Amino acid sequence: MAASSVTLSVLAGTLLVAGSLPLGAQLVADGETAVLDGVITNLSGNLTIGTNGSFTLLVLTNGAAVTNIGTTMIGSAVSALSNRVVVTGNGSLLGNTNLLGSLHVGENGSFNELDILDSGRVANKDAAIGF
């Protein structure tokens, strides 16, 4: 199945409230793009970008922050290929609320990517690349 061309953009001044943000499963389907621009949200569970499919993209920019309590996974299943998270700009953060959670880049899928650019930050207890 071809990747979707849908893009979700959430701009500064918008409140994003979610108990869980499984990109590639519920809020944004596999193959879609979510751009969070200056938005801050704290999630109560795991964060997955690219659950079963490919080419899911999450961009955190201009001070956007996504924090969670559980594990952050980029490319969860074997079929989850070429998913990507970009954290860019001063104040932009992908992190674990209590620094007890893990970050897995390529949980089971291949060619998954995490880009930390232009003073962006990623904060977790530990990380595994090519898990």
N, C-alpha and C positions, 0 to 999 in steps of 0.2 A: 504494500500500500504506500502511495506517495505521501510525503510529509505535508502537513497542513500549512497554509500560509497565513494563519491567524496570528495577530500580534495583540497582546494586552499591554497597554501603557498606563501606569499609575503615576501621576505627577504630584509634586510637592503640594501640600495643602489638602490632600485626600487622605482620609483615614482608612487604612486597610486592616480589617479585623478578621482573623482566622484562627481556629483552634488547631488547624493543621494545614500545611501548604504543600501537598504532594504534587509538585509540577510534574506533569506527565501522567497523572492519575485522575485528579478531580478538578482543581482550579484551572489548569492549563493542560490540555492533552499532549501526549507525546508528539514531538515534531513542531510544537508551537513556541512562540517567543513571549517572554514577560520582561518588560522593562520597568523597574521601580526607580523613580527619579525623586530623590529627596524624601522618600517615605520610610517610616520606621515601623516595624512590626515584630512582635514577639510571639512565637508559636509554642504550643504546649507539647508537641511530640516531635517525631522524626521529620526531616525534610528530605524529599527525594526529587531529584531533577533527572528525568529520564527513567521511568519505571520499567517499561517493557520495550519501548520504541526508541527511535533515533532522532537526532537533530533537535532536541529540546534545548532552548537557550534561556538562561536567566541572567539579566544584566542589572547590577546594583550600581547606581551612579549619583553623583551630586549629593553625597551624604546619606544615601539610602542605607538602611540597616535591616537585615533579617537575622534574628536570633531565635534559637530553639533550645529545648531542654534535652532532646534525644540526639540521635546520630544524624549527620548530614551525609547523604549518598548521592553521588553523581554517576549515573549509569548503573542501575540496580540489578537488572536481570542480564543474562547472557546475551539476549537480543537487544539490549540497550546500548547502542553504539553511537559514538560521536556526539554526545551531549556535552554542553558547555556552560560554565558559570563564569561571568566576568564581574569582578569587583574593582571599580575604578573611581578615583577621585577622593580627595581629602574627606574623611569622615564616613566614607562608605565601608560597611562592615558585613561580613558573613561570619556568624559566630555562635558559640554555645553560651547560653545565659549564665550557667554556673561553672563553665570551663571543665565540666565532667564528661561531656559528650565527645564522640569521635567524628572525624571527617574521613570518608572513604571516596577516593577518586578512582572510578573504575571498579566499583563494588564487585561486579561480575562481568560487565561489558567491557569492550575494548574501545580505544581511541577517544575516551572521555577526557575532558580538559577543565582545568581551573586556571584562570588568568587573574593575577593580582597586579593592577596597574596604577600608576600615578597616585601614590599614597593610599590606595585601598588597603584594607586589613582583613585578615582571616584569623579567628581565634578559637581554638578547640584544645581539649586535653591532649589529644594525639591525632595523628593522621596516618593513613595508609594509601599509597599510590600503587595502583595495579593490584588491588586487594585480592 
